[in-house]
Amino acid sequence: MFGLMITIQSLGLAALIDNRQPLDLIDVRTKQEFQSFHIPGAQSFPLRELSAAKVLRGRKREATEPLYIICNNRVRASLAAGLLTGAGCTQPVVVDGGMETWVREGLSVVCKRPFWDFPLPRFCCELMELFRRPPLVTDESPRVA
């Protein structure tokens, strides 16, 4: 028998995190996607390598508590929810809209991007801003009379 997929809006999950509600959140995007940015407290379990048994064993919360699942836009999270349900997870909850919506709504993420990985336009804007600042030393230094 097929059940309905449970979802949560990004703002709803953000509210739980902001209120410091204990929860389990897995991110099923690739390792590279996760490393570039992710939700604070999320654990990486790429869908291609997903071991439902390992995820369920490693939970911090009781098995009856919701297990939140996020990906880029919801597709991989939905597949992961199906795998986890088949392995005995009673409440897989897919984050509707995924990381695309999360970022678009300006919600908190952990970013680990090396300096050289910033997009060129952003780098140029930051460089221009640096040159607009007043100099630290000027010729107008106070003189002793």
N, C-alpha and C positions, 0 to 999 in steps of 0.2 A: 504494500500500500504506500502511495506517495503522499507526503505531507507538504504543507505549504512552507516556503522558505521564509524564515524570520529575518527582517532587516531592521536597521537602525539608521537614522539620518546622521550625517557627520556632526551636526551641532549637538545632537543628543549624546553621542559618544564623547564629544569634547566636554560637555557638561559633567558627565560621569568622571572623566579624568580630572577636570578642574576641582570637583568636589572630593577628590582623592578617594573615590570609590575603588576598592580592590577589584581588579578584573584581570582576565586573561585576554590578551590581544595578540594575534599572530598576523604577520604580513607575508602573503604568499607570492609576492613579486620576486624577481631574480635577486641574487645576492648583490649584483651591481646596482640595481634599482634601489634596494634597501640601503646600501652603503651611501648612496648619493644623498638621500633624505628619507626620514621615516618619522612616525609618531613616537614621542617619548614613551618609553616603557614597552614598545612593541617588540616581539621576538620574530626573527626571520626564519621562515620555513618555506623555501621556494616550492611552488607547486610540483615542479618536475621531480623533486627529491622528497616530496612529502610522505612521511611515514605516520599515518594516523595513530598507530599504537604509540609511537614515540611522543607525539604531541599530547595525547591523552595522559600518558604516564608523567609527563613533565609539567602538568598543570599545577598552579599554585592554589587555585580555588577548587571547591568540591565539584564533582562530576555533574551535579545537577544545576550548577551555576552556568550562566551564558558564557560561551567561548566566542569572542568577537574576531571576525576574519576580515582582512582588508587586502585589496590588490590595487591595480591602477584604476579600474573603472567598474568593477563588480563581476566580470566574467570568471576570472580565475578563482575569486573568492567563492562564487557559487559552486564551482566544481569541487573546491576543497570542502565546502560544507556538505556536499553529497558524500564525499569519501569519509569524512569524519562521522557523519550520521551512520553510515554503513559499519563503522568500527565501534559504534556504541555511544557517540556523543549525543546527549539528549537535547542540547540547546545551542546549536551553532547559529550565530547571528552575523549576517553579512552587512558590512558597512556600505550603505547605498551610495553609489557615485564614486566610491573608492578614493584613492589619493588625489585624483584629478579634482574632485569636488572639495576635498579637505583643503588642498592648497588654494583653490579658487576662493574659498571662503576665508582665507587668511588665518587658518588655525595653526597652532604651534607644531613645528617640526624640528627634528634634529638634523642639521646639515653637516656633512663632512666632505667638503669639496676642496681639493687642492687649489692653490692660487692660480695655477695655469689652466684650470678647468672652467673658470668663469667665462661667460659669453663675452666676446669682444666688445660689443656696445656698452655693456655694464662696466667693463674694465676702463674703457675710454672715458665714460662719464665720471668714474671715481678719480681717474687721473686728472681730468679737467678740474674737478672740485679741489683737488690737492693744490693745483697751481693758482686757484682763485684766493686761497687763504693769504692773509697778510704775512709778510716775511717775519721770521723770528728776530732777526737782527737788521737794523736799518742804519742809514747814515745819520739819522736824527737822534743819535744817542745823547743822553744828558752829558753836558760838559761841566767840568769843574772850573770855576772862575778863580 
